[in-house]
Amino acid sequence: MSMSHLYGRREEEEEGVEIESFEVTDWDLANEFNPDRRRFRQTKDQATYGIWADRDSDEDERPSFGGKKSKDYSAPVNFVSAGLRKSAAEEKHAPVTVFCQKLILFFLFGIGTWEKHTKGIGQKLLQKMGYQPGKGLGKNAQGIINPIEAKVRKGKGAVGAYGNERTQQSLQDFPVVDSEEEEEKEFQKELGQWRKDPASSIGKKKPKYSYRTVDELKAKGKLAGRSTAASAGELAQVKVIDMTGREQKVYYSYSQMSNKHSVPDEGPPSLSAQDQKGSGFALPELEHNLQLLIDLTEQDILQSARRLQHEKDVVVSLSHELTATVVSECARIFETLQTDYYEEYKTMGLADLAVAVVQPLLKEKVRSWDPLKDSSYCLEDIGQWRAILESRDLHNSAPDSNMDPYHRLLWEVWIPVMRPCVSGWQPRIVGPMVDCVEVWAPLLPVWILDHLMEQLILPRLQREVDNWNPLTDTVPIHSWIHPWLPLLQSRLEPLYPPIRSKLSNALQRWHPSDASARLILQPWKDVFTPGAWEAFMVKNIIPKLALCLEELVINPHQQQMEPFHWVMDWEGMLSPSSLVSLLDKNFFTKWLQVLCSWLSNSPNYEEITKWYLGWKSMFSDALLSQTLIKEKFNEALDIMNRAVSSGMGGYMQPGARENIAYLTQTERRKDFQYEAMQERRDAESVAHRGISAGVPTNFKDLIQTKAEENNIVFMPLVAKRHEGKQLYTFGRIVIYIDRGVVFVQGEKTWVPTSLQSLIDMAK
């Protein structure tokens, strides 16, 4: 080792910064081994610090290099800090620290060897600066004395593979107590910092996970499939490269590519969430792979669902085709047996065998049938079996063991389908059910049709009528009751009393100015019996009209006609006798009084004539033909004639008498012509009825005629039958008709009787 490695010399680096060199020069050696040689006078600092004393360039005994300026040892030097961080207080003592660092290096590289050749200046200097033997260097004893030791690893493994690799020196200089509790606390702290960011966790909600069931996926796939031309099975595994955007994108099906602009189920995450995700746990490759697996799995599920649905549809279609083929083939076979082997067919009772064979087939065929959607479904098949199974001499009217084979087939196949259909039917939607009954009625036996009407449809209508409210329901009741009149006819009679009762309650606050009441009641005029209708009008309508006429003010100079029009609008709804009686009591009496008062005050007879003709024009020809109405207008003419004849009222206008006489003659002539024409029409009508009527068409019509002649009520009883025959009320007697014979209910049995005896008993 050269001496230049121990001592330094002043050098200047390329950047022009002056540093201290530790080379040992010849001058240093001469000065060390010849301490008595002549030197310059020492200063106080030189005597104290020796070669480390500060001196000017002219006092420096060492030869200079290039005549450069001496170095300032108080300036900081860029030494390596060996991992020790300086505090703010230590930064103030930077020059001293630098000096100590230089001194440490000097000792490390051989100052101990040279200490025996000197007077111990180094040790003295260290002790002067506070150094204590056996302790660390520096003010706080934080430095090390010995050089850094290296520890040889046993094998070729990685760091930490052979346990702790700290040297004895590091353990002595940097003692660390690693307790298990401190390690656990440190681990939990670091784990918490890894899981979440404390700064960003404030206000952060727990993430919500959405799950999609297979049914939801199928439903979404059906909606997406409507807009896709090709099936997912053909395009599920096709790789598509999309280069239409700024970046190249890869899709694994055309459906995935077509849905790239579709709105997702959930909105995109916020920017803060994306930043947190990217900074905390961003694995785009893993996310892409997971999403790809999800998409492929969904495509597999949808493809399997479509394939399964297709197979189900094929099974249903094939089953229908098979059932239809088998039913037709069975019908052809039994039709051949019945035609070619009729005796054997009847003797062996093959009709019952046919029912046993075809019943399961037809049951399966009509199992999913909705009569309200397709009323004519299976109509042709059952009609074909009617010709094969229906007996020509057996017509039972009840479901028993001896039932006709065709009837039993309908009772066990057709009725079980109609029963739940009628139970779930909404009577206000009347069209589909009426169409179904009308289509099937020709194929149904009478007793099965009666069962359908009386036991299924009529109770459903009855419940709906009970729930009907004329004040709140916007659908008129006649719109869903009247379509049943051709099919149910008199069976609807039990529905009419509650309908009239509810209409009567709704008319309690009605005023004749409201025309809606007439629109609601008009469809029922010809449905209710004349007596029931007249009673309803007398109770609910006529009193309101009478009150309206009583409040009518007859003023020839300023007449308000609206109340009179409100009353006359009911002319077609009220019977002629009721309307005539209403006008007689509440209008004509007041009207004739006004006429008399007007004639007694020097009237203008021309105005009176116009007033008379104007009021008469308000009455229809049907009303003017009524005797009472004609009498009232003739009475008005008589009053006017008496007035002009007696000169009542004082001054008489010229020609007034002649004008009134002409008016009277003209009105009488019109009445005579109208009466003659009406008599001729009546005669023609009577003659026409006599020619066309002749003898009643059947025995029931004859009984009806006799009942009307004798004022006896004759009507059918709803849902009442005896041996399939309809029961009727004839007065207070219950009867039924069979082959032109009337049977009257006795104490123990039904007794036949004559028509005259029946009339006598009813009276």
TORPA-34542 format. One record per residue (C-alpha): residue in three letters; y negated, x negated, z. Coordinates in steps of 0.02 Angstrom, whole numbers, plus 50000, padded with zeros to 5 digits. Layout:
// residues N
alaYXZ...
//
This chain:
// residues 763
met500005000050000ser498304993049951met496904993250073ser495915004149959his497015018950011leu496485017550191tyr494645014650176gly493535022750055arg492115018549944arg490675028149871glu491045034949699glu490215047149585glu491265060249494glu490965066049319glu489905080649380gly488745068749471val489305073349647glu489425058849766ile490985058449875glu491695046250000ser493095034649944phe494335027550070glu494725011549976val494714995250078thr493694982249990asp493614963350009trp491984965650101asp492844976450228leu494224963550253ala492974949350275asn491984959650396glu493514964250495phe494284946850510asn492644937750533pro491674947750659asp490504932850697arg489824931850522arg487974934150500arg487424952250474phe485854962050479arg485164968350640gln486084983750695thr485224999650737lys485655010650885asp486735021950779gln487605007250699ala487995000150867thr488705016950922tyr489625023050765gly489955006950675ile490315009050493trp490065027750507ala488265026250558asp486915033050443arg485845020250360asp484655018850214ser485125011150051asp484114995550089glu485004993050257asp486754995350188glu487704978950202arg489084985350090pro488854981749908ser488304996849810phe489065002849648gly487725004549519gly486365004649645lys486645022649684lys485965031949832ser486985031849992lys487975047450034asp487455060450162tyr488945062550277ser488205077950357ala488435087750193pro490025098150179val491495091050083asn492735101849986phe494275098350091val495785109950089ser495745121250241ala497645121350263gly497655140350279leu496435140650427arg495005152950414lys493335147850486ser492335159150596ala490465161650583ala490185150250731glu491235136650656glu490275137350493lys488735131150588his489665115250637ala490275111650462pro489715093250460val490665089250620thr492205098350559val492175088650396phe492055072750491cys493525077450600gln494555081750446lys494195064650373leu494675056950536ile496325066650541leu496795060350370phe496365042850422phe497545043750568leu498915051650462phe498915037550337gly499025022450450ile497595021250569gly498875019150706thr499485003050626trp497754995650617glu497255001350791lys498054985450866his496944974250758thr495344982650814lys494484987050975gly495105005150972ile493545012050893gly494485026850814gln495265032550975lys493615030751062leu492715040750933leu493995054950945gln493875055351133lys491985055251122met492085070651013gly493195079751140tyr494945075251083gln496305075251216pro497935066051186gly499415077551156lys498355092551100gly497795098850933leu496265093150841gly494655102750829lys493525111450953asn494815125150989ala496335113550969gln496885123450819gly497275108550707ile498895098750698ile499145080450730asn500765076750641pro500995078650454ile501855094250386glu503735092450400ala504955098050265lys506625105950306val508115103250193arg509045119450142lys510905118750164gly511425126550000lys510675132149836gly510295150049889ala508625158749886val507315158350022gly507965166650180ala509775165950127tyr510195153950270gly509185161650408asn507585155150483glu506945139350397arg505495135150513thr505365117150575gln505205111750754gln503405106750723ser502925123850653leu503755132450800gln502775121250918asp501105122850832phe501245141450784pro502295150150915val502635168350864val503565181250970asp504455193450853ser505065207150966glu506095221550897glu504825234450955glu503395225550866glu504445223950709glu504875242550715lys503055247350739glu502525236350595phe503905243550485gln503405261550524lys501595257450490glu501985249650323leu503175264050281gly501815276850316gln500605267350206trp501895267050066arg502235285750075lys500455291850064asp498685285750057pro497805290150221ala496125290950135ser496695303150002ser497885313450111ile496455323250188gly496465340750114lys497995337050008lys499215351550003lys501085350350003pro501745350649825lys502545366949769tyr504115366549666ser504485380249541tyr506255385049498arg506835394649345thr508405404949348val509595406849202asp509045424849176glu507215419649167leu507675405949045lys508625418348937ala507175430648939lys505955416948888gly507165411248754lys507255428748682leu505365429748668ala505275412548589gly506715416648472arg505775431148392ser504555419248311thr505855406148262ala506605407948089ala508165397348119ser509335398648266ala509305386148408gly511105381448375glu510675374348205leu509105365148259ala509475360348439gln510045342548402val508805338348263lys507665323448295val505895326648234ile504535313448222asp502795320848231met501455309648152thr500105322948136gly499145317248289arg498365301048344glu500005294948416gln501775296448354lys502805309048452val504675312048450tyr505435329448473tyr507275333548484ser507215351148409tyr506095361148295ser505855374248429gln505205360748546met503995355048412ser503425372848376asn503055375648561lys502035359748584his500425369748584ser501075384148688val500305387548856pro501405380748997asp501945391149145glu500845381249262gly499165373449233pro498975354449211pro498745344349368ser496995339649420leu496265322849383ser496385317649564ala498225321949568gln498525312349408asp497585297249478gln498595297949638lys500185299749541gly499755285449426ser499205273949565gly500575278649688phe502165282149593ala501965281949403leu503615280849310pro503265288149138glu504935282449066leu505915290949205glu504875306749189his505155307149002asn507025305149022leu507115318749154gln506085330649048leu507205326848899leu508755330849002ile507965347149060asp507505352148881leu509235348348816thr510045357948959glu508945372948926gln509385372448742asp511235371948787ile511035386748904leu510085396948773gln511325392448639ser512785397648749ala511905413848795arg511595418048612arg513385414048567leu514015424948710gln512885439448660his513465437848481glu515275438548535lys514925453848642asp514095462648497val515565458548386val516765465448516val515775481648532ser515645483748345leu517495480548319ser517965492348460his516915506348383glu517675503348213leu519415503148287thr519115519148386ala518405528148235thr519865522548127val521165527748255val520345544748285ser520275548548099glu522055542648073cys522695553548217ala521765568548148arg522545565947977ile524305564548051phe524175580248159glu523355589948019thr524845585747909leu526055591148045gln525125607548070thr525085611247885asp526815605947830tyr527795609247989tyr526865623648069glu528375631548155glu528925615248232tyr527105611548276lys526955627948374thr528705627648447met528595609948514gly526795611848573leu526145597148476ala524365603048507asp524515597448688leu525195580848628ala523695579148511val522505581848657ala523405568748759val523285556448615val521495559448558gln520675562448726pro520635544048782leu520015538848610leu518585551348609lys518155547448789glu517955529248745lys516935533548592val515685544648686arg515645533648842ser513975525648795trp513295540548699asp511565547148741pro511445565148676leu509545565048688lys509405550448567asp510765554848442ser511255573048460ser512435573348311tyr513475558448366cys515355561848357leu514995579448294glu516055577348139asp517545570348235ile517595584548361gly517325597348223gln518835590048134trp519915592148290arg519305610048313ala520225615348155ile521795606748219leu521825611648403glu520945628348425ser522165642648443arg521905658248340asp522595670448467leu522115662548632his520325662648693asn520295659248878ser518595659748958ala518855648649110pro519465631049145asp521265633649201ser522975626949161asn523225638549013met521625633148928asp521585631848740pro521895613648685tyr520245612448594his519315620048741arg520155607748858leu519655593448745leu517835598648753trp517925602048940glu518635584848977val517675574648847trp516045583148800ile515525591548963pro515675575449069val514415567348952met513205582048954arg513235584349142pro512355567849190cys511265569249036val510555586049094ser510395579849273gly509255565549219trp508325575649088gln506465579349104pro506235597849060arg504465594949000ile505195584248859val506055599348787gly506325594748604pro507835582748614met508845594048729val508525609748626asp509025600448468cys510635594448550val511135611948608glu510715619648439val511745606448347trp513275608348459ala513195627248487pro514255631648330leu515675620448392leu515645626248574pro516675640648641val515655654648716trp516145651048894ile515755632448878leu514055636348804asp513725648748945his514235635549072leu513035623148995met511605635548994glu511845644049162gln512555630149269leu511675614849201ile510085618649102leu509435634149191pro509475626549368arg508545611349301leu507215622649228gln507125632349391arg506765616549492glu505425611349369val504595628449378asp504585627249568asn503655610649554trp502425617049424asn500595619249474pro499465628049348leu497895620749429thr498385602449409asp499675601349269thr498905597549101val500445602849002pro500535621848980ile502145628949049his502505639448895ser502645623448791trp504265618548880ile504935635848925his504735645748763pro505815634148655trp507295640148760leu506995658648720pro508145659248567leu509555650648664leu509375657448841gln508535674248802ser508725685648954arg509415671249059leu507615665749082glu507155681749176pro507345673649349leu505995660949302tyr504665673749265pro504255680449441pro503795663149511ile502785659549354arg501795675749374ser501545672249559lys500835654949528leu499715661249388ser499085675049502asn498615662449636ala497725651749508leu496665666749450gln495955670849620arg494345660949588trp494295664049402his492745671249317pro492785680449148ser491605667549074asp493055654949077ala494065657748919ser495465645748971ala496365659449069arg496625669748913leu497325654648820ile498575651448960leu499135669648978gln499205674448795pro500895665948758trp501705676248897lys501135693448835asp502665696248726val503855687048844phe503565697349001thr504135715248996pro502745727848958gly502805734649135ala502725717349215trp501315712049100glu500295727749132ala500515725949319phe499955707749309met498385712549209val497935726749327lys498085715349477asn497255699349417ile496175702549262ile495505720349257pro494595719449426lys493655703949369leu493185712349204ala492615728249294leu491485717949407cys490765709249255leu490345726049171glu489565732649330glu488385717849334leu487925720449151val486115726149133ile485825737648983asn484065734448924pro483615740848748his482115729148738gln482995712948795gln484875714448798gln486035700548862met487695702848771glu488725688348845pro489545698348987phe490045712048865his490825699248748trp491795691448893val492605708448925met492945712848743asp493835696148716trp495285703148820glu495565717848702gly497175710748630met497815706048803leu497525722848889ser498385738748841pro497245751248747ser497335763748890ser496815750649019leu495355744548915val494755762348875ser494825766949059leu493865751049102leu492485755048976asp492395773149029lys492125769449212asn491055753849203phe490095754549038phe489855771548955thr489185780249110lys487805767249126trp487515766748939leu487245785748923gln486055785549071val484975772348986leu484975782948826cys484385798348918ser483015788749006trp482435781248843leu482365798148754ser481275805548892asn479855792948866ser479185796348690pro480445784748604asn480475777748431tyr481985786848357glu482195773748224glu482475760748360ile483645772548451thr484665774748293lys484815755748270trp485265753748454tyr486645766748440leu487375759348282gly487265741748354trp488275745948508lys489555755648406ser489825740348295met490385730548449phe491975741048459ser493495738048350asp494285751548243ala495745752348363leu494575756648507leu493535768648403ser495135778048362gln495425781248546thr494965799148592leu493945794648745ile492895781848650lys492535794248510glu492015807148638lys490775795248720phe489905791048556asn489905809448504glu489125813448672ala487735801048634leu487435809848467asp487335826648554ile486055819848677met484975813448535asn485105830148441arg484595839948595ala483135828448622val482425830748447ser482775849548449ser481915853048615gly480495841048590met480925832148750gly479775817748784gly478185824948711tyr477625817648546met478925818748406gln478925806848260pro478895814748087gly480645815948013ala481505811348176arg482495827448182glu483105825448004asn483595807348035ile484595811548190ala485455826048099tyr485915814547955leu486595801448076thr487655814548163gln488365821248001thr488765803847936glu489665798648096arg490685814448099arg491225812147919lys491785794247958asp492805800348105phe493635813747998gln494075801347860tyr494755788847985glu495835802248069ala496545807947903met496965790247853gln497765786748023glu498835802448011arg499445797447839arg499915780047904asp500855787448051ala501835799147937glu502315784747823ser502865774347971val503935788348041ala504755791047872his505085772547852arg505865771248025gly506965786047990ile507635778547830ser507875760947894ala508475764748069gly509915776548035val511335774548160pro511215760348289thr512075744548230asn513195742848384phe513635751548546lys512455740848647asp510965746148541leu511465764348565ile511475762048753gln509785753348742thr509065768048644lys509735780848767ala509065770848913glu507315770448837glu507375789148803asn507835792848984asn506705779349062ile508185769749132val508135750749154phe509485742249050met509565723249061pro510865709249079leu511245700849245val510935682049242ala512495671449262lys513585686649299arg515165689449197his516825698549212glu518255691649110gly516995683348995lys516015699448968gln514155700249009leu513695711849154tyr512205723649138thr511185734549253phe510995752649196gly509805759549324arg510695755749486ile512415754749407val513285738649352ile514235739949188tyr515005729449051ile515435733748870asp517095729748788arg517545735648612gly516375750648614val516885756448789val515775756448943phe516595750949105val515775755649269gln516095746049429gly517065756849551glu517615753849729lys519135743549684thr519155741849495trp518165744549336val518255762249267pro517895767249085thr516635781349063ser515675790748928leu513865787648885gln513275804748947ser514185802549112leu513375785549127ile511645793149103asp512015806649231met512595793849359ala511055783049328lys509875797749357
//
